[in-house]
Amino acid sequence: MLREKALLYIEKNRENVIDLLTAVTEIPAPTGDEGERSEFILNYLENNGAIGVYKDAAGNVIYPYGIRAGKHNAVMIAHMDTVFKRDVSLSVKEHDSKLYCPGIGDDTANLVCLMLLAAFAAKEKPSIRCGIYFVFGTCEEGLGNLKGSRRFMEEHADRISHFWAFDLYYRKIYTDVVGSLRYRIRINTIGGHSYLNFGNPNAIYVASQIIGDLYRLKPSQDEVFTYNVGTIAGGNSVNSIAEEASFTMEFRTADPMVMKKCDQAIHDILKRYKPLTTGISIELLGKRPCAQGVPEESVEKMIERARESIRSVIGIDPEETSASTDCNIPLSMGVPAICIGLCDGAMLHTEEEWIWKDSVAKGLKLLFHLTYRYYMDED
C-alpha cells in the first residue's frame, strides 16, 4: 500500500531531514542571489529520480508532477531566499532541543520538507488526483517583491486550481494576505553653509516634516492599514544645510481600495512640501498585491483541509491570521491560496533564529498527511 510506503519514508527520514536541513541552511541564499541553493535543490531532485526538473527565468526550481490539461493542477511552493546577506555566518547549532541558524525556519525547514515530498513522488511515482507543481521559489523576501511566485503564476495561472505556500510556523494558518507598497522618497534643496546660509530649506528637515505628516494619517473606522519608515539618510556634514535626504517607507493593508487611498495620501503629502525644495521624487521599490476576486468557498475548503491535518498530526487548533507571502500573487489573480508552516520556532529575520528540532519531522508528516489525504490515491 502507498500509505505504508509513505509512513516508512517519513520514519526513515526522521534523522535524514535534519542532515538535509543543515546542509541547505548553510548554503547562503540572499534574496536575488539564490543560485547556489537552487543548484543544490535541482541536483538533489534529479539524483532522486525527478524527471523534467527545470529552472525558469526567475530562478525558480520547478518539478512538474503528473500535470493535467486545464485548471486541474495544484502548486506547492516554499521559498529558497533568506533576508541575510552573504557575510552572515551560517552554521547550524543545536542546544536544548533547538536548532539555531539564520534562515533555518524562514524558510529552510519548510523548503526541505517540500524537497523530501518531491523526492518521494519522484521515487515512488504515486497516482494522484490532480497534477502538482513543486516549486522552490526565489525572491519572496523584502524587495524581492515575490518575483518567483509572480513569474510562475504569470506563466501558469491558466493551469492552476489552487496554491499552497509553505512558510513560517505550523501554529497558524495564514488565510488573508497583506498587500504592500514600498517607496524611496528623495528630497533636494538648495542647501548651503550652516551659518552663512542659515534659513535656506534643509532637506533633512523637509523629510522629517513629510514623515511627521505620514505618521499623523489615521484610518477611518472601517479601514485597516499600517505605515512605516524603515531607513533614512542625507546631508554632508554637521556644518552644512542638507541639500539631499531620502527615506524608505511602506504601507500595508489587505484591502485594495484602501491601498489606493494610501498611495494617494503620500503623493498628496509630497505636493504640500514641493515648494520648499528643488525637487521631490518618489520611487516605487515594490508592490505586493491584495487579494481580488477569489472564490471564498474554495479558500474555506483549503483552510479546513489544513486545519484538519494540523489537528491530526500536531494536535493543536491553529490560529487564522494574515501575512504577506507567495500567496499574494495567486490571490490577486483570483486563484485560491493559503499558507501554512511545517516547523515551530521563533526569532525569524534575526541572527538568533531558531526552531524546535523535533518540529521538522512533525512538519514533514503534516505535509504528507495533507498531500496524501487530498491528492494521492491509496492504490
C-alpha positions as CSV (number, residue, x, y, z in Angstrom):
1,M,0.0,0.0,0.0
2,L,1.2,3.5,-0.8
3,R,0.2,4.6,2.7
4,E,2.7,2.2,4.2
5,K,5.4,3.4,1.8
6,A,4.7,7.0,2.9
7,L,4.9,6.1,6.6
8,L,8.1,4.1,6.1
9,Y,9.6,7.0,4.1
10,I,8.7,9.5,6.8
11,E,10.2,7.3,9.6
12,K,13.3,6.6,7.5
13,N,13.9,10.3,7.0
14,R,13.3,11.4,10.7
15,E,17.0,11.9,11.1
16,N,17.9,12.5,7.4
17,V,15.7,15.5,7.4
18,I,18.0,17.2,9.9
19,D,21.1,16.4,7.9
20,L,19.4,17.8,4.8
21,L,18.2,20.8,6.7
22,T,21.7,21.5,8.0
23,A,23.2,21.2,4.5
24,V,20.7,23.5,2.9
25,T,20.6,26.1,5.7
26,E,24.4,26.5,5.5
27,I,24.2,27.5,1.8
28,P,23.9,31.3,1.5
29,A,20.7,32.4,-0.3
30,P,20.2,36.2,-0.1
31,T,17.2,37.4,-1.9
32,G,18.1,37.6,-5.6
33,D,21.2,35.5,-5.1
34,E,19.8,32.0,-4.6
35,G,21.8,30.3,-7.3
36,E,24.0,28.1,-5.2
37,R,21.0,26.8,-3.2
38,S,18.9,26.3,-6.3
39,E,21.6,24.2,-7.9
40,F,21.7,22.0,-4.8
41,I,18.0,21.5,-4.9
42,L,17.9,20.8,-8.6
43,N,20.7,18.2,-8.3
44,Y,19.0,16.7,-5.2
45,L,15.7,16.2,-7.1
46,E,17.4,14.8,-10.2
47,N,19.5,12.4,-8.1
48,N,16.3,11.1,-6.5
49,G,14.7,10.4,-9.9
50,A,12.8,13.5,-10.7
51,I,12.2,13.9,-14.4
52,G,11.6,17.2,-16.0
53,V,13.0,19.5,-13.3
54,Y,14.0,22.9,-14.6
55,K,14.8,26.4,-13.7
56,D,12.7,29.3,-15.1
57,A,13.7,32.8,-15.9
58,A,13.1,33.9,-12.3
59,G,15.5,31.2,-10.9
60,N,12.7,29.1,-9.5
61,V,13.4,25.3,-9.4
62,I,10.2,23.6,-10.7
63,Y,9.3,19.9,-10.7
64,P,6.0,19.3,-12.6
65,Y,4.5,16.0,-11.4
66,G,1.5,14.5,-13.2
67,I,0.4,17.8,-14.8
68,R,-3.0,17.8,-16.4
69,A,-4.6,19.8,-19.1
70,G,-6.8,22.8,-18.0
71,K,-7.1,24.0,-14.4
72,H,-6.5,20.7,-12.7
73,N,-3.2,21.3,-11.0
74,A,-2.1,22.4,-7.6
75,V,1.0,24.4,-6.6
76,M,3.2,23.6,-3.6
77,I,5.8,26.3,-3.1
78,A,8.5,27.1,-0.5
79,H,11.0,29.9,-1.0
80,M,14.7,29.5,-1.2
81,D,15.8,33.0,-0.2
82,T,16.5,34.4,3.2
83,V,16.8,38.0,4.5
84,F,20.5,37.6,5.4
85,K,23.5,38.8,3.4
86,R,26.4,36.6,2.3
87,D,28.6,37.9,5.1
88,V,26.3,36.5,7.8
89,S,27.7,33.3,9.3
90,L,25.5,30.2,8.6
91,S,26.4,27.4,10.9
92,V,23.6,25.2,12.4
93,K,24.0,24.7,16.2
94,E,22.0,22.5,18.5
95,H,21.2,23.5,22.1
96,D,18.3,22.4,24.4
97,S,16.4,20.6,21.7
98,K,16.6,23.7,19.4
99,L,18.4,24.2,16.1
100,Y,19.9,27.7,15.7
101,C,20.9,29.4,12.5
102,P,19.8,32.5,10.5
103,G,17.1,31.4,8.0
104,I,16.6,28.0,9.4
105,G,12.8,28.4,10.0
106,D,12.1,31.1,7.4
107,D,12.0,29.3,5.1
108,T,14.6,26.5,5.0
109,A,12.8,23.9,7.2
110,N,9.7,24.3,5.0
111,L,11.8,24.1,1.9
112,V,13.5,20.9,3.0
113,C,10.2,19.2,3.9
114,L,8.9,20.0,0.4
115,M,12.1,18.7,-1.1
116,L,11.6,15.3,0.6
117,L,7.9,15.2,-0.6
118,A,9.0,15.9,-4.2
119,A,11.7,13.2,-3.9
120,F,9.2,10.7,-2.6
121,A,6.9,11.5,-5.6
122,A,9.8,11.0,-8.0
123,K,10.9,7.7,-6.4
124,E,7.5,6.1,-5.7
125,K,5.5,7.7,-8.6
126,P,2.2,7.7,-6.7
127,S,-1.0,8.0,-8.5
128,I,-2.5,11.4,-7.9
129,R,-5.9,13.0,-8.4
130,C,-4.6,16.3,-9.9
131,G,-1.2,17.5,-11.1
132,I,1.3,19.1,-8.7
133,Y,3.9,21.7,-9.4
134,F,6.6,21.5,-6.8
135,V,8.1,25.0,-6.8
136,F,11.2,26.1,-4.9
137,G,10.9,29.9,-5.3
138,T,13.1,32.9,-5.4
139,C,12.8,36.5,-4.1
140,E,10.0,36.1,-1.6
141,E,11.6,38.3,1.0
142,G,11.7,42.1,1.2
143,L,12.4,43.9,-2.1
144,G,12.4,40.6,-4.0
145,N,8.7,41.5,-4.4
146,L,7.6,37.9,-4.8
147,K,9.5,37.7,-8.1
148,G,9.5,33.9,-8.1
149,S,5.8,33.4,-7.4
150,R,4.9,36.2,-9.7
151,R,6.8,34.8,-12.7
152,F,5.4,31.3,-12.1
153,M,1.8,32.5,-11.9
154,E,2.2,34.7,-15.0
155,E,3.3,31.6,-16.9
156,H,0.9,29.0,-15.4
157,A,-2.2,30.7,-14.0
158,D,-4.4,29.2,-16.6
159,R,-3.5,25.7,-15.3
160,I,-3.7,26.3,-11.5
161,S,-6.8,25.4,-9.4
162,H,-5.2,26.2,-6.0
163,F,-2.0,27.2,-4.5
164,W,-0.3,26.1,-1.2
165,A,2.6,28.1,0.2
166,F,4.8,26.6,3.0
167,D,6.3,29.3,5.1
168,L,6.7,30.3,8.8
169,Y,5.2,28.1,11.6
170,Y,2.5,25.4,11.9
171,R,0.7,27.1,14.8
172,K,-1.0,29.4,12.4
173,I,-2.8,29.3,9.1
174,Y,-2.1,32.4,7.0
175,T,-5.5,32.8,5.4
176,D,-5.5,36.5,4.4
177,V,-2.8,38.3,2.5
178,V,-1.5,41.7,3.4
179,G,-0.6,43.8,0.4
180,S,2.2,46.4,0.5
181,L,3.5,49.5,-1.4
182,R,7.2,50.4,-0.8
183,Y,8.8,53.6,-1.8
184,R,12.0,55.5,-1.7
185,I,11.4,59.2,-1.4
186,R,14.2,61.8,-2.2
187,I,14.2,65.5,-1.3
188,N,16.5,68.0,-2.8
189,T,17.0,71.6,-1.6
190,I,19.5,74.4,-2.3
191,G,21.4,73.7,0.9
192,G,24.4,75.8,1.9
193,H,26.6,76.7,4.8
194,S,25.0,76.2,8.2
195,Y,25.9,79.8,9.3
196,L,26.3,81.9,6.2
197,N,23.2,80.5,4.6
198,F,21.1,79.9,7.6
199,G,17.4,79.9,6.7
200,N,17.8,78.0,3.5
201,P,15.5,75.0,3.3
202,N,17.1,71.9,4.8
203,A,16.3,68.6,3.0
204,I,16.5,66.6,6.3
205,Y,14.0,69.0,7.9
206,V,11.7,68.7,5.0
207,A,12.0,64.9,5.1
208,S,11.2,65.0,8.8
209,Q,8.1,67.1,8.2
210,I,6.9,64.6,5.5
211,I,7.4,61.7,7.9
212,G,5.6,63.6,10.6
213,D,2.6,64.1,8.3
214,L,2.7,60.4,7.3
215,Y,2.6,59.4,11.0
216,R,-0.4,61.6,11.5
217,L,-2.5,59.6,9.0
218,K,-5.4,57.8,10.7
219,P,-7.5,55.1,9.2
220,S,-11.3,55.5,9.4
221,Q,-13.4,53.1,11.4
222,D,-13.8,50.7,8.5
223,E,-10.2,50.8,7.3
224,V,-7.1,48.9,8.4
225,F,-3.7,49.9,7.2
226,T,-0.2,50.4,8.6
227,Y,2.8,52.5,7.6
228,N,6.5,52.5,8.5
229,V,9.6,54.5,7.7
230,G,12.4,51.9,7.6
231,T,15.6,53.8,6.6
232,I,16.7,57.4,6.3
233,A,19.8,59.1,5.0
234,G,21.1,62.5,4.0
235,G,23.3,65.5,4.4
236,N,27.1,66.0,4.0
237,S,28.4,67.4,7.3
238,V,27.4,68.9,10.6
239,N,28.0,72.4,9.3
240,S,26.2,72.0,6.0
241,I,22.5,72.6,5.4
242,A,21.5,69.3,3.9
243,E,20.7,69.6,0.2
244,E,19.7,65.9,-0.1
245,A,17.8,63.5,2.1
246,S,16.0,60.2,1.4
247,F,14.0,57.6,3.2
248,T,12.2,54.4,2.5
249,M,8.7,53.6,3.7
250,E,5.9,51.2,3.2
251,F,2.1,50.9,3.5
252,R,0.4,47.6,4.3
253,T,-3.2,46.6,4.0
254,A,-5.4,43.7,2.9
255,D,-7.9,46.0,1.1
256,P,-7.0,47.0,-2.5
257,M,-9.2,50.1,-2.2
258,V,-7.5,51.2,1.0
259,M,-4.2,50.6,-0.7
260,K,-5.2,53.1,-3.4
261,K,-6.1,55.7,-0.8
262,C,-2.7,55.2,0.9
263,D,-0.9,55.7,-2.4
264,Q,-2.8,58.9,-2.9
265,A,-2.2,60.1,0.6
266,I,1.6,60.0,0.3
267,H,1.5,61.8,-3.1
268,D,-0.7,64.5,-1.5
269,I,1.7,65.0,1.3
270,L,4.7,65.4,-1.1
271,K,2.8,68.0,-3.1
272,R,2.5,70.2,0.0
273,Y,6.2,70.3,0.6
274,K,7.3,70.6,-3.0
275,P,7.6,74.5,-2.8
276,L,10.3,74.1,-0.2
277,T,12.5,72.0,-2.4
278,T,14.3,72.0,-5.7
279,G,12.8,68.6,-6.3
280,I,11.0,65.7,-4.7
281,S,10.9,62.2,-6.3
282,I,9.1,59.1,-5.3
283,E,10.3,55.7,-6.5
284,L,8.2,52.6,-6.2
285,L,10.5,49.9,-4.8
286,G,7.9,47.1,-4.6
287,K,4.3,46.3,-4.7
288,R,2.7,43.2,-3.2
289,P,-0.9,43.0,-4.4
290,C,-4.0,42.3,-2.3
291,A,-6.5,39.5,-2.9
292,Q,-9.2,40.1,-5.5
293,G,-12.0,38.0,-7.0
294,V,-11.1,34.8,-5.1
295,P,-13.9,32.2,-4.7
296,E,-14.4,32.2,-0.9
297,E,-15.8,28.7,-0.8
298,S,-12.6,27.3,-2.4
299,V,-10.4,29.1,0.1
300,E,-12.6,27.9,3.0
301,K,-12.2,24.3,1.8
302,M,-8.4,24.7,1.8
303,I,-8.4,26.2,5.3
304,E,-10.5,23.3,6.6
305,R,-8.1,20.8,5.0
306,A,-5.1,22.5,6.5
307,R,-6.8,22.7,9.9
308,E,-7.8,19.0,9.8
309,S,-4.2,18.0,9.0
310,I,-2.7,20.2,11.7
311,R,-5.1,18.9,14.3
312,S,-4.5,15.3,13.3
313,V,-0.6,15.5,13.2
314,I,0.4,18.3,15.5
315,G,-2.6,18.1,17.9
316,I,-3.3,21.8,18.0
317,D,-6.1,24.1,16.7
318,P,-4.2,26.6,14.6
319,E,-5.0,30.3,14.7
320,E,-6.0,32.1,11.5
321,T,-4.1,35.2,10.7
322,S,-2.8,37.5,7.9
323,A,0.7,37.7,6.3
324,S,2.5,38.7,3.2
325,T,3.6,35.6,1.4
326,D,3.9,34.0,-2.0
327,C,0.1,33.6,-1.8
328,N,-0.3,37.4,-2.6
329,I,0.3,36.7,-6.3
330,P,-2.3,33.9,-7.0
331,L,-4.9,35.6,-4.7
332,S,-4.5,38.8,-6.7
333,M,-5.3,36.7,-9.8
334,G,-8.4,35.1,-8.2
335,V,-6.7,31.8,-7.6
336,P,-7.5,30.2,-4.1
337,A,-4.3,30.1,-2.0
338,I,-3.3,29.8,1.7
339,C,0.0,29.5,3.6
340,I,0.9,27.1,6.4
341,G,4.1,26.3,8.2
342,L,5.9,23.0,8.6
343,C,8.0,23.7,11.7
344,D,7.8,25.6,15.0
345,G,10.3,28.2,16.3
346,A,10.9,31.9,16.8
347,M,13.2,34.9,16.2
348,L,12.8,34.8,12.4
349,H,14.6,37.6,10.5
350,T,17.3,37.8,13.3
351,E,20.6,36.1,13.6
352,E,19.2,34.4,16.7
353,E,16.6,32.5,14.7
354,W,15.8,29.0,16.0
355,I,13.3,26.1,15.6
356,W,12.5,23.1,17.7
357,K,14.4,20.1,16.3
358,D,11.5,17.7,16.6
359,S,9.2,20.1,14.8
360,V,10.8,19.3,11.4
361,A,9.8,15.7,11.5
362,K,6.3,16.7,12.6
363,G,6.2,19.2,9.7
364,L,7.2,16.5,7.2
365,K,4.4,14.2,8.5
366,L,2.0,17.1,8.3
367,L,2.9,17.8,4.7
368,F,2.5,14.2,3.8
369,H,-0.9,14.0,5.6
370,L,-2.2,17.0,3.7
371,T,-0.9,15.8,0.4
372,Y,-1.7,12.2,0.8
373,R,-5.3,12.8,2.0
374,Y,-6.3,15.2,-0.7
375,Y,-4.1,14.3,-3.7
376,M,-2.7,10.8,-3.6
377,D,-4.7,7.7,-4.4
378,E,-4.3,4.8,-2.0
379,D,-3.8,2.0,-4.5
